[in-house]
C-alpha cells in the first residue's frame, strides 16, 4: 500500500471506496479520508446524494467521484469498482458502510415480511460480500489494502433482524480477514452504538435517546460521527498494520461484558 508510513497520519496516494457514501457515516468517512489526502469514490443507490457529496468534496480540492450501484447486486458492484479503477487508478481502502437500518428492522422476525427480511440480508450481509470480492483484485494489484466493515452495537444483542444482520457482518469480518490475508488485505470492523446521524435523530425520540445514554451506557453522551471516524482512520492506516479480524465497539461501554 502506498499510504501511511511510520509517523505519517495522512493517506496520500490512497484510493478509498465508501459504500453508502452519500450521507451519514459514509459521508463523514469520505470527508475525513479526503482531508487526509485520499481520493474517494462514493458508491450509493442515491445518485443525487452521492453526486452532491462528491461535488462538495471536489469544491474542497479533493479527488472524489460518485458511482451509482446497489451493493446487493453483484454485477453492479463489479461494474462500480471497474469504474473507480478506471477513474482513480485502483483501490486501497474499502469501507462497507451501506446498510438498511431503519427502526422497521428492529422488531421481531414474525412482524417483518419475508420480502423485507430478504432485502435486509441482501444489502447488509450479501452486500458486504459483493463489495469486498469486487475490490479484491484491485487491492491485490496495489500490494494489499484495508477493508472496514460497519457493524453495530446491535450485533452484540442480536435479538432483531437488524441485529442478526450486523452479527453476520462481524462474522464476515473474521472470515474475510482469513481469506484475504495472503493478498495483503486486512479486514476489520467497527460497531457503533447510539450515534447522532441524521437517520438516528430523525427516527429516535429524544426521550429514548436520553434513556439509552443514562441507563445503558457507561459514557453518558451520545456517540458522534467523529467517534466513528477516528476509529476508521486508525483501522485503515498502517498504524493498524498488525490488526486484522477485529471489530471495535464504539458504543460508550454498552453492552459491556467479558
N, C-alpha and C positions, 0 to 999 in steps of 0.2 A: 504494500500500500504506500502511496506517495504522499501521505499526510501524517502530521503529528509525530515529530521526533521528540527525543528527550528534552524537556524544558520548553516545548512549544505547545501553546494552548490553541493554536489555530488549525484549520482544516484546509489550508491552501492546496489546490490541486485535486481535491476530492470532489466526487460527484455523488450526490445523495438522492435517492428515490424515496419519496414520502407518500404512501397511500393514504387516502383521506386527508389530503393536504390542503384542502380549500379553506377549512375553518377549524376552530377549536385548537386542540393539542397539535394536530397536524400542521396548522398554520404557524403555531408557536415554534415547533421543531424546525420548520423550514426557515423561518426568520433567524433563529439562533444559529443555524448552520451557515446560512448565507452571510451573516455578520462575522462569522469566524473564518470566512474565505471559501466556503464550498459553493459549487454550482448545485442548484436544486431542481428537481423535477417533481411537480405536484400531480399525482395521479388520483383522479376523482371522477365520480359519475356526475358531479355538479360542474358542468362546463363553465358556466358564468362565474361561479365562486372561485374555481381554480384559476381561471384567466385573470380575474380581478386581483387575487393574491399574487400571482406571478408578475403582473404589471406593477403592483406596489413594490415588490422586491427589485424589479428592474429599475424602478424610479430611484431606488437607493443604491444603484450601480451594482447590483448583484446579477449573476447569470441565473436566470430562472425561466422554466418552461412549464406550461400546463399541458397535460396529456389526459384525454378522456378515456376511461376504461373502468369496467366493473371487475373488481378483484375476484368475484365468483366465477368469472368466465375465463377459462384457461387460455383460449386463443386471444382474447382481448388483452390479457396481461402480457402474453408473449409479444404481441404487436407493440404494446406500450413500451416495453423495455427496448425493443429494437429501435423505436423512435428516439428514445432517450440516448442510446448509444450513438445513433447517427448524429444527433444534435449536440450532445455534450461530450462524447468521446469514450464513454464507458460507465461503469457503476462501481463505486467503492462502498457505499453505505445504503442499506435498505431499512426503512422504518415501516413495519407492518402496523399501521395505525388505523386503517379503515375498519369500521365495525358498526353494527347495529346495537344501540344501547338505550333506547327509549324505555320508559317505565313499563311499557306494554310487555316487555320481555322479562320483567321482574315479577312474574306471577306464576302460580302453579302450572305445571305442564298440561293438566287437564283443561285449563282455561285458554290455552293458546292453540288456535287451529293448526293442524299439521302442516299446511302450506306455509304458514308464517314461521313455524319451527324449522322447516327445511331451509327457508330463506335465511334465517338467523345463522344456522350452522354453515350454510354455503358461504356466507360473507365472512363470519367471524372465525371460522375454522378452515374451510377449504380455501378461502381467500388467502390465508397465510401461506398455505402450501403452494398455491398458484404463483404468488408474487415471489416467494423465495426461490422456487425452482426456475422461474423466468429469469431471475437475476444471477443465478449461479454461474453460468458460463462467462458472463461479462465480468463478474468479480474475479473468477479464477484467472481470466486473461490479464487482469491487472495485478496479479500476485496475491489475491485474497481480499478480504473485506470484513465488514461488520454488519450483522443483522440485529435489529432491535425489534422485539415483539411487544406490543402494548396489550398486556393482560389487564387484570383489575383485582382490587381487593375482594370483589365478589367471587373470584375464582377460588378463594380460600374457604368460602362459605358454601358455595355450590348447591344451593337449595332451589334455584330457579333455572329456567332455560338459559338466561343470560349468564348466570354464574357457572353453569356447566360448560358453556361455550368458552368462557375465559379460563376455566380449569384446563380445557383442551389446549388452549394456547400455551399454557405453562408446559404441558406435555410435549407440544411441538417444539418448544424452545430446547428442551433437553434432547429430543430426538434429532433435530437438525444440527445441534452442536456436535453430536457424534457423527452424523452422516457427512457433514461438510468440513470436518476438521482437516482432512487430507488436502482440501483445496485452499487451506489457509484462511478459512472463513470462520469467524467467531459468531456465536449466536447467543444473545442474552435477552432478557425481558425486563419490563418494569410493570408493577401492579399498582397503579394509582388508586387512592381511596377517594373520599369526597373532595372533588376539585371544582373550583369556581369557573367552569367554562360556560359558554353561552347556553349550551343544551341543559346543563345542570341547573343553572339559575332559572331557566325557562320552565323546568319541569317540577323541581322540588319546592314545596312551600318553605318559606324562610323559617317557620317554626320547626319543621322537621330537620332542616339543616342544623339549627341551633341544638336540637336534641341529640343528634348524632355526635356533634362535636363535644358536647358537655358530658354525655353519658357513656360514650363508647371509645372515644379517642383518649390517648394519654397526652397528646399535644393539643391544646384547646383552641385551635383555629382551623378553618377550612384550608385544604391544600390549594395551591395556586399553580398556574401553568409554569411559573418559574421553577417550582419544586421538581416537576417532571422534566423540564428542560435541562436542569443541572445534572440529573441522573443520566439522561440521554447523552449529553455531551461527554460525560465520563465513559460510559459503556461503549460508545462508538469511537473513542480515541485510543491511541496507543498507550495511554496511561493505564488502560484496562487490558493490556496485551496478554495478561496471564489469567484472564477471566472469561469463561465461556460456560454455557449451560445453566446460568443462574438467572433467577427472577428476583428483582429487588422491589420490596414493598415500599411504597411512598404513601403512607396512609395514616400518619400521626400515631402509630402504635396500635392500630386496630386492623385486624384481630391480632392479639399478642399471645403467643404460646411457644413452648419449647418442643 
